[in-house]
Amino acid sequence: MMSNFFDKMKQSRTEKERLVFGDPRKAAQVSKLALWRKVCYAVGSMPYAMCNTVIGYYFTFFLLEVALLDPTYALMIVLLGRVWDGISDPICGYLCSRTKTKLGQFRPWLLLSAFPTAIVYFCLWYVPHFEEDVFNFLYYLIMYFLLQTLLTCVHVPYTALTMHLSYNQKEIDSVTLYRVIFEMFGTLLGIGIYTVSFTIFVRGADDDCVNGIKGRDIEKERAFRYHAAFLGVLIVLMILTTFFTVREQKEMTKEKTKLSIKEILKETWSFKPYRYLFFIELFSWLAVQFGQGNFTFYAKYVLKLDRTLPYVIFLLMIINIFWLPIWQLILSRIGKKTAFVLGAWILMPSFLSLLYLGYYPNLVWVLGVVIGGGISAAYLLPWSMLPDVVDDASLKTGIRREELFYSFFVFGNKFSSGITLGISTGVYKLAGYDQLACVQPWTVPLLFKLLVSCPPVIFILISLIFLWRYPINEERRAEIKEKLQKKRQTVKESVDDSIYSPSSRTGYASNEDRDSDFGESSFTLQGKLKNNKTDTSARS
């Protein structure tokens, strides 16, 4: 009878190991994902990329130059919307961690968010023509809040789903590459659809001015509206494609330990490699967003290329995609950290050259090729490092919480966008920018020169400092893979009791080694309780 009891205990522990490290017998069956499943999963990344790329390049421009909102209102819309957007990411990750349905943990979020996202996206680019400017402000604020919430409900579960498609790390890396490639195609498609809409509907002069005051540009309004309608249809089709074709591995979505939001924050941010990677991604994307968010105004008021702007941005998107396989080859040869440094040194002189490009505006076509390569590195490499951090954390804690790591990562991406767009829009008015004036003061072109050049370089340098502190190099990455493989291998046999001691379960030789990566953890607290008991007995 006792032997049966211990057999059940071993079987239960084996099941726990499977939850974290995957069942190697099951992994053998699903080790190779079909190409069509990878493609169908990657298609689901495109709506978020399409929406955010068009918003990143054109939303502030649309509010000021098409909807003719006061810069103060535009600042409040962008800043408040992005603050809420950042808050909603950890909340969504928390809710995803508690979701358990017959359809899976993450897929139901995609199904419920598809149609509302498309409808709200169209409404965001519609000009309501309220007589009172405050009503226009409230309209765009509400639509922006709704859209960012819905995009969060799509993107957070979608990215977390990456780790639930296969037990094979090579397949996860492959799926991540497919996802990034399709995201880049999504950015190209979003900009391309607007470019086609712009070409069809915008045929008049640069600005319709009467006595030095701009009138409403009906052609641009129509271009934005029709692009949003077509994009809305694609949003629904792409999200549903992923929902109906992707399956979550059931063994990886069983019940997990439920944590409060406070515990989630502590568990996520106490892991040093994740903290460093988060700030690498945050500051590198801040650099890209500062250039991207202000480039439309820079092209119009410095380069005088308002009518050719959509084509310049479209070229930039093509170059981004062209560089992706090149960066994939580079990082496989020299490692992820070294590849990121190389991309940073491509971006910094490129951004600084924008200070002088006004004298030779046609060189923007050549410079776009170089900047596109650097942007691809800034986008691909942090996301390619994230699965390594998730694996490292699961190895050390015995629990996989990829939805939390991914949700905070998405938060960093959105937070950077909010900071750049908010700060930029806020200083426009300080420089004398008037959205209704046909001629701007000399301080306005100077401001746009500075915004697309100096802040990006500073942010890239900061990201390199965090990269220097980031501990997972290629040697450590190989070590993590080897340890995970050994953990999975032990599932085939009975699990020895020693596996579940704190040091073995975390993969550390000692608690001190573990605490160097994690702050005060549950193991440390257990030690303190033990010491307290010893002290109490000593006193007595």
Secondary structure, 3 states (H helix, E strand, C coil): CHHHHHHHHHHHHHHHHHHHHCCHHHHHHHCCCCHHHHHHHHHCCHHHHHHHHHHHHHHHHHHHHHCCCCHHHHHHHHHHHHHHHHHHHHHHHHHHHCCCECCECCHHHHHHHHHHHHHHHHHHCCCCCCCCHHHHHHHHHHHHHHHHHHHHHHHHHHHHHHHHCCCCHHHHHHHHHHHHHHHHHHHHHHHHHHHHHHHHHCCCCCCCEECCEECCCHHHHHHHHHHHHHHHHHHHHHHHHHHHHCCCCHHHCCCCCCCCHHHHHHHHHCEHHHHHHHHHHHHHHHHHHHHHHHHHHHHHHCCCCCCCHHHHHHHHHHHHHHHHHHHHHHHHHHCHHHHHHHHHHHHHHHHHHCCCHHHCHHHHHHHHHHHHHHHHHHHHHHHHHHHHHHHHHHHHHCCCCHHHHHHHHHHHHHHHHHHHHHHHHHHHHHCCCCCCECCCCCHHHHHHHHHCCHHHHHHHHHHHHHHHHCCCCHHHHHHHHHHHHHHHHHCCCCCCHHHHCHHHHHCCCCHHHHHHHECCCHHHHHHHHHHHHHHHHHHC
